[in-house]
Amino acid sequence: MIKKLLIPLFSIFILMGQMPPNIIIDENEKDIRIKPNIAGTEVVLYGAMPSGKKDIIIEVVGPARNISLEEKRRVYGFWLGLGRAEYFQVPSYYNIMSSRKLSEIADQSVFDKLRLGVINLPLGNAKISNTKTNQNIFNKNLKKYMLDKGQFKIGENKIAVKSGPGKVGIFSAEFLLPSNSYQGKYFVRYFIFQNGEFISYAENKIDLKQAGFSRAIWLTAINFPLLYGILAVILSGSLGWLISTIFRRLKIS
């Protein structure tokens, strides 16, 4: 882990001989391999920016997923899930981190123009059925649901900013990707603010992949779904037969 950080950090320090006009980050796409049966994978983001009274916000957006949301209504004393909204472009993960409280960095109108924050997160058009409730209400409930589950996160004061040599500041942020996170591209966007105004932007990507045998299983399921289904049925049947045989022999003895 330390070796992986040294080369990019040395590059940043070399560039610090000059004041960076905007922001310096490791622009190479990061490949992260997650293993099963662990709590998650810790990701460290870092870079350099002009020092002074400047703030930084980092936004991490995971790959899109499909999700259904039900609207429960009371019918004859029973709560039934009748209304439904089907979403097809919901980010599986969203995290917004900042060096200070968001309200202290800029006004909400600035974030609205940048489409920044959970409140501005686009969810795509939903297919709504069996209800007169409009999508705005479903969107609000869906975002609350994702926040409660921990799939959407707001991390104010989660970015550490320190003074570096010359007129340069060094920033770093850490966050956890759960082990059940969706595989694919995670887009990381960096926003620099000064005196309540947006002044600079950069971005890179994280490619999250399963490691080892679990990745082979995942690739088979994606690329050869029929073969994966057949193998799953054979494996489950064989396992059931093996367990029943073991118990039968133990009972006889």
N, C-alpha and C positions, 0 to 999 in steps of 0.2 A: 504494500500500500504506500509506504514512504517513497519507494523508488519511483512509483507512478507519478507522485506529486512533485518530485525534485526537478525533472526536466522542464515541465511547464512553469514552475516557479522561477527557475533560473532564467527562462525566456522573459518572464515578466520583469525581473530585476534588470536584465540587460536593456529592455525598452524604457526602464525608468530613468535612464540617462537623459531622456528628453521627456518633456511634459506631454502625456498623451492627449491629443485634441478631444477625444471622446471617452472611449472605454476599451479596455484590453481584456479579452477573455480567451480561454482555450477553445478555439473554434472547431477543433476536430471533434467528430461525432464519437461519443463515448459508447463502448459496448459493455453492457453489464449483464452478467450471467447469474441468475438466481437459482438456488438449490431448494428442493422441497424440505419440509419439516424444520424450517427455521422461522424466526419471527419476522424477518424481512431483510432488506438490503439498504445499508446506509449510503447515501450519495452526498458527496462534498462538491460544492460549486465555489469557485474563487476567481479573482481577477483584480484588475487595477483600474483606477479612475482618477481624474483630477481631484486633488484635495481641496479642502475648504468646506463651506456650508452647503454640502450636496447630500442628497439622499438617493437610495437605490431601492428599487422594487424588482423582485424576481418572480416570474410566473412560470409554473410548470403545468403543461396540459398533456394528459395521456391520450392514448388511442380511443377512437369512438366505439361505442357499444350500443346494443339495443336494450331497451328497458321498458317495462309496462308499469303504469300507475293506475290504481283503482280508486274510484270514488264510492265510498260506502254511504248508503242511504237506509233509513229506517223504514221498513215495510212490515205492517202488522206486528210491530213489536220486535222484529228481527233486523239486525244490521246486515245488509247484503251489499256485496261489491258489484254494483250494476254499471255505473259509468266507468269508462276505461279510456286511457290515453296511451297510445303506442308511440314510443320515441325510437328514432333510428340513428341519431347523431349526438348522443350524450357522451361527453368525455368520461372515460372510466376513472380518471384521476385528475384532480385539479388542486393546485397548491399555490397560494400567493403569499410571498414572504416580503418583509420590508425592514428597513433599518430603523424606522420609528413607526409610531402609530400612523395609519393611513390618513387620518383626518389632519395630522400635523404636517404631512408631506405636501398635500395639494387638496383643492376643493373637489367635491364629487363631480362637478361639471368637467374637470380636466380628465378624470378617470373615464367618464362617459364618452368623451371624444376619442380616447385611446381604446375603448371597449375593454377596459381593464377591471378585473374584480369579479367575484361570484355573481354580483347583481347584473353584470353585463355579459355573462357567459352565454354564448348562443347555444341553443339546444336543438335547432332545426325545427321543421314542421312536424307536428305530431298528428297521428290519426286518432281522432276522438269519436267515440261512439256511445250511444245510450245515455246521453246527458246534454244539458244545455249550458254547462259550465264552459267558459272559454279557455283557451290555452294559457293565457297569462296566469290564471289561478293554478292550473296544473303545473306550470313552470315554477311558480313560487313554492308549491308543495314539494316538487321534485328536488329542488335545490336544498330545501330544509332537510329532506330525507337523506340526501347524499352527505350533507354536513353532519347530521346525527350519526351516520354510519362511519364517518371518518374518511370517506372517499374524496370529499371536498374539504380543504383546510385553509384557514386564514392564520398566518403566522406573523403577527406584528412583533417588531423588535427581535426578529429571528436572524437578521443579517448583521454580522459583526464587521465594523469598519474601523481600521486602524491607520494611523499616519505612517507613510513609508518615507524613503529618502526623497529629498527634493520636494516637488509640488505634486506628489502622488499619494493616493490613499489605496490601501489594500482591503478588499472585502472578501468575506467567506460566509457560506451558509451550509447547513447540514439538514437533511430531511430523510425520512424513512419511507422506502417503497415496500409495502407488505409483500409477503411471499406469494400471495394469491393475486398479485397485480397482473393486469392484462399485458401480454407480450406485444411488442411493437415499438413504434417511434413515440418518444416523449419530447415535446417541443419546449425548450427553455428560452424564455425571453427576458432580457435585462433592460430596465428603464431607469434612466438617471434624471433626477429632478434638482432644481435649484430655485430657491425663493418661490416655491409653489408652481413652478413652470417646468414642463418637460423639455429636456435639452439634448438627450442622447439615447441611442437604442442599439442593442446587439442581440444576437440569438445563436443558439446551437441546438444539437439534438442528443438524446440518449436513446440507444437501441437496447431494449430490455429483452433478454432471451433466457429461456430455461437452460439448465446445464445438465450434462450427462444423459443418463437413460431417460429421464423425464422429458428432455427435449426431443429425443428420438420418438417417443410416444406421441408427443404433441405434433411433430411434423407428419407422422403417419396419419393422425386423425385429420389434419388439415388437407394434406395432399392426396390421401387414399382413404376417404371416408368409408367406402364399402368394405375394403380389406380390414380397416380398423374395427368395423362393426362385427364382421365375421370372427376375427381373432378374439374380440371381447366376449362373444357368445361362447366360443370354444373354451376359452380360459375359465370363464365363470362356471361352465358345465363341468369341466375337468376338476376344478377346485372343489365343487360340491360333491362330486363322486369320491374324491380323495378323502374329504373330511368324513363323509358317511361311512366309508370303508374303515377308516381308523377307529371311529367310535364303535362300529359293529364288532371289530376284533377285540377292542378293549372290553366290551360288554361280555363277550364269550369267555375271555380269559378271567 
